[in-house]
Amino acid sequence: MPLSAQKRAVRRAPARADRPFKGIALILLSTVFLGTSDVTAKYLSAGLPSIEIAWIRFLVFALIMVPAMVPGTPLYALRSTRPGFQLLRGAALLGSSLLFITGLRYLPIAEASATGFVSPLFVTALSIIFLSEKVGIRRWLATAVGLFGVLVILRPGTGAFHAAAFFPIVSAFCWAVTLIMTRMMSGREHATTTMIYSSIAGVAILSAMVPFAWVAPSLNDILLGILIGVASTAGQWIVVLAFRYADASVLAPFSYTQLLWVSILGFLIFGEVPDLWTVVGAVFIVGSGLYTAHRERVRRSQLLTVAGESSPNA
């Protein structure tokens, strides 16, 4: 292969930049797309099995990424320095998607989404272990408040508790793993490469599963499935970009805004009105996210004022 062709074949990842507000803006934008995808998936779950919905989603995802899989084209980005790691990330993303869609079949979308926002707790813990990020006592307390909000929504031990709530909780853990792995590769792998391997992993695994759960979809189902694939792909792409600019523990709380979009769409499409406990729990969750963002700004201000010195209460 000529040298010029080799340069085109290996797309280098853009260097990471410490621009947290740009990362936050991207995360906020991603919630619009991801919320649309989730609401559409709930609508389809009334007639199609979760595995089939997820398969359509990842198939559309893979088709969108095909131009970047063709060698010799300007978009080619299949070559990876860590293909195994990329495929593991794709499997974690698939687990998050499939488990959440399964939960949507049984739970109101606002409740399922709010439950899924336990992921920042997992992200905070995993970021310490795998990313060596420093998380102080105040951010831990804010995360605990968010977890308390989830418990308020679920009310375990009462008649209001639904066993299906475990689906979005485990989905949240898989999502946290996906975010951590994204962060570990950001600056090393191009965003397009990460997206390609996620689509390949999802389609490969689901294609082996979907024949056992297949239900013939209508044209409307197919069109809505395409919408899910396009919206989720756009949302995931933006998430990957966001992690070039800020730490996982900074970005995670802002995913809470997705609860707003799904609540509005859930009311307009399904007539679902979140009950008082869901609203109260969501207030705790959002409050913890906002406080975490505040502490991050304080910590960064202190680091800029006194080089090399961090606040013990950050």
C-alpha positions in Angstrom: 0.0 0.0 0.0 1.4 3.4 -0.9 2.4 5.7 2.0 -0.4 8.2 1.2 -3.0 5.4 1.2 -1.7 4.1 4.5 -2.1 7.5 6.0 -5.7 7.6 4.8 -6.3 4.1 6.2 -5.3 4.9 9.8 -7.4 7.7 11.2 -5.8 9.1 14.2 -8.0 10.1 17.2 -8.1 13.8 17.9 -6.2 14.9 20.9 -8.1 15.2 24.1 -8.9 18.7 25.4 -9.8 19.8 28.9 -13.0 21.7 27.9 -15.6 20.5 30.4 -18.4 23.0 29.3 -18.2 21.8 25.7 -18.4 18.2 27.0 -21.4 19.0 29.1 -23.1 20.7 26.2 -22.6 17.6 24.0 -24.0 15.4 26.7 -27.1 17.6 27.0 -27.6 17.3 23.3 -27.2 13.5 23.3 -30.1 13.2 25.8 -32.5 14.5 23.2 -31.6 11.8 20.7 -31.4 9.0 23.3 -34.7 10.0 24.9 -36.4 9.9 21.5 -34.9 6.5 20.9 -36.1 5.2 24.3 -39.7 6.5 23.9 -39.9 4.9 20.4 -38.6 1.6 21.8 -41.3 1.6 24.5 -43.9 2.1 21.8 -42.6 -0.8 19.8 -42.3 -3.0 22.9 -46.1 -3.5 23.0 -45.9 -5.6 19.8 -42.3 -6.7 19.3 -39.9 -8.6 21.6 -37.0 -6.7 23.1 -34.4 -8.7 21.3 -36.0 -7.8 17.9 -36.2 -4.1 18.7 -32.6 -4.1 19.8 -31.6 -6.0 16.7 -33.3 -3.5 14.4 -31.6 -0.7 16.3 -28.1 -2.2 15.9 -28.7 -3.2 12.3 -29.6 0.4 11.4 -26.6 1.5 13.5 -24.3 -0.9 11.5 -25.7 0.2 8.1 -25.0 3.8 9.0 -21.4 2.9 9.8 -20.8 0.9 6.6 -19.1 3.7 4.7 -16.5 3.8 7.4 -15.9 0.1 7.1 -14.8 0.1 3.4 -11.0 0.1 3.0 -9.5 2.8 0.8 -12.3 5.4 1.4 -11.7 8.7 3.1 -14.0 7.6 6.0 -12.3 4.3 6.6 -11.8 3.8 10.3 -12.1 0.1 11.0 -8.5 -0.3 11.9 -8.1 -0.3 15.7 -5.2 -0.7 18.1 -7.5 -2.3 20.6 -10.1 -4.3 18.7 -10.9 -6.7 21.5 -11.4 -3.9 24.0 -13.7 -2.2 21.4 -15.8 -5.3 21.0 -16.1 -5.6 24.8 -17.4 -2.0 24.9 -19.9 -2.9 22.2 -21.1 -5.8 24.2 -21.6 -3.6 27.3 -23.5 -1.1 25.2 -25.7 -3.9 23.8 -26.4 -5.2 27.4 -27.4 -1.7 28.4 -29.8 -1.3 25.5 -31.4 -4.7 25.6 -32.0 -4.7 29.4 -33.4 -1.2 29.3 -35.8 -2.0 26.4 -36.9 -5.1 28.4 -37.7 -2.9 31.4 -39.7 -0.5 29.3 -42.2 -3.3 28.5 -43.3 -3.4 32.1 -42.5 0.1 33.6 -43.7 3.6 32.9 -40.9 5.3 30.9 -40.3 8.1 33.4 -39.8 5.5 36.2 -37.6 3.3 34.1 -35.5 6.2 33.0 -35.2 7.6 36.5 -34.2 4.2 37.8 -31.6 3.9 35.1 -29.9 7.1 36.3 -28.3 5.2 39.1 -25.5 4.9 36.5 -23.5 7.9 37.9 -23.0 6.0 41.1 -21.4 3.2 39.2 -19.5 5.7 37.0 -18.1 7.4 40.1 -16.9 4.2 41.6 -15.5 2.8 38.4 -13.8 6.0 37.5 -11.7 5.8 40.7 -10.7 2.2 39.9 -10.1 2.4 36.2 -9.4 6.1 35.4 -7.6 7.1 38.7 -10.0 10.1 39.0 -10.1 11.8 42.4 -13.6 11.9 43.8 -14.0 13.8 47.2 -16.4 13.3 50.0 -18.9 15.9 48.8 -19.3 14.4 45.4 -19.7 11.0 47.0 -22.5 12.4 49.2 -24.1 14.0 46.2 -24.0 10.6 44.4 -25.6 9.0 47.5 -28.4 11.6 47.4 -29.0 10.6 43.8 -29.2 6.9 44.8 -31.6 7.8 47.5 -33.8 9.4 44.9 -33.8 6.2 42.9 -34.9 4.3 46.0 -37.7 6.8 46.6 -39.0 6.0 43.0 -38.7 2.3 43.3 -39.9 1.9 47.0 -38.5 -1.6 47.5 -40.4 -3.6 50.0 -43.7 -2.0 49.2 -46.5 -3.1 46.9 -45.4 -0.4 44.5 -42.2 -2.2 43.7 -42.0 -4.0 40.4 -39.4 -6.7 39.9 -38.8 -5.4 36.4 -37.0 -2.4 38.0 -33.9 -4.6 38.1 -33.7 -4.4 34.4 -32.9 -0.7 34.2 -30.6 -1.0 37.2 -28.5 -3.6 35.6 -28.8 -1.7 32.3 -27.4 1.4 34.2 -24.4 -0.7 35.3 -23.7 -1.8 31.7 -24.0 1.8 30.6 -21.5 2.9 33.3 -19.1 0.3 32.0 -19.6 1.6 28.5 -18.9 5.2 29.6 -15.8 4.2 31.5 -14.4 2.2 28.5 -15.2 5.1 26.2 -13.2 7.4 28.5 -10.3 4.9 28.6 -10.0 4.9 24.8 -10.7 8.6 24.2 -7.7 10.3 22.6 -6.4 6.9 21.5 -9.1 5.7 19.2 -11.1 7.7 16.7 -14.8 8.1 17.6 -15.8 6.5 14.3 -13.7 3.4 15.1 -15.5 3.1 18.5 -18.9 3.4 16.8 -18.0 0.8 14.1 -17.0 -1.8 16.7 -20.1 -1.1 18.8 -22.3 -1.7 15.8 -20.5 -4.9 14.8 -20.6 -6.4 18.3 -24.3 -5.6 18.6 -25.4 -7.0 15.3 -23.2 -10.1 15.7 -24.6 -11.0 19.1 -28.2 -10.2 18.4 -28.3 -11.9 15.0 -27.6 -15.2 16.8 -30.4 -14.5 19.3 -33.2 -12.9 17.2 -34.3 -16.0 15.3 -35.5 -17.5 18.6 -37.8 -14.5 19.3 -38.8 -13.3 15.8 -42.1 -11.6 15.2 -42.9 -10.4 11.7 -42.8 -6.6 11.9 -45.3 -4.3 10.1 -44.1 -1.4 7.9 -44.8 1.0 10.7 -42.7 -1.1 13.0 -39.8 -1.1 10.6 -40.0 2.7 10.1 -40.1 3.2 13.9 -37.2 0.8 14.2 -35.2 2.9 11.7 -36.0 6.0 13.8 -34.7 4.2 16.9 -31.5 3.3 15.1 -30.8 6.8 13.7 -31.6 8.6 17.0 -29.6 6.2 19.2 -26.6 6.3 16.8 -26.6 10.1 16.8 -26.9 10.1 20.6 -24.1 7.6 21.0 -21.8 9.5 18.6 -22.3 12.7 20.6 -21.5 10.9 23.9 -18.3 9.6 22.4 -17.3 13.1 21.3 -18.2 14.5 24.7 -15.7 12.3 26.5 -12.9 14.0 24.7 -13.5 17.1 26.7 -14.4 16.1 30.3 -14.0 13.5 33.0 -16.7 10.8 33.3 -17.6 11.9 36.8 -18.2 15.5 35.4 -20.4 14.4 32.5 -22.5 11.7 34.1 -24.8 13.9 36.2 -26.0 15.9 33.1 -27.5 12.8 31.6 -30.3 13.4 34.1 -31.8 15.9 31.7 -33.0 12.9 29.6 -35.6 12.4 32.3 -37.2 15.6 31.2 -37.5 14.6 27.6 -38.9 11.1 28.2 -41.4 12.5 30.8 -42.8 14.9 28.3 -42.9 12.4 25.5 -44.3 9.7 27.8 -47.2 12.0 28.6 -47.9 13.1 25.0 -47.6 9.6 23.6 -48.7 7.2 26.3 -50.6 9.5 28.6 -48.3 8.5 31.5 -48.2 11.1 34.3 -45.3 10.5 36.7 -46.6 9.9 40.3 -45.6 11.9 43.3 -42.9 9.5 44.3 -41.3 9.6 40.9 -41.2 13.4 40.9 -39.8 13.5 44.4 -37.1 10.9 43.6 -36.3 12.8 40.4 -35.8 16.0 42.4 -33.2 14.2 44.5 -31.5 12.8 41.4 -31.3 16.1 39.6 -30.3 18.0 42.7 -27.4 15.6 43.3 -26.3 16.1 39.7 -26.4 19.9 39.9 -24.5 19.9 43.2 -21.8 17.6 41.6 -21.4 20.1 38.8 -21.0 22.9 41.3 -18.3 21.0 43.2 -16.5 20.3 40.0 -16.4 24.0 39.2 -15.2 24.8 42.7 -12.5 22.2 42.4 -11.2 23.4 39.1 -11.2 27.0 40.4 -9.0 25.9 43.3 -6.7 24.0 41.0 -6.2 27.1 38.8 -5.6 29.3 41.9 -3.1 26.9 43.6 -1.2 24.8 41.0 -1.0 21.2 42.0 -3.2 21.6 45.1 -6.7 20.1 45.2 -9.4 20.6 47.7 -9.9 17.7 50.1 -13.6 18.3 49.9 -13.9 18.3 46.1 
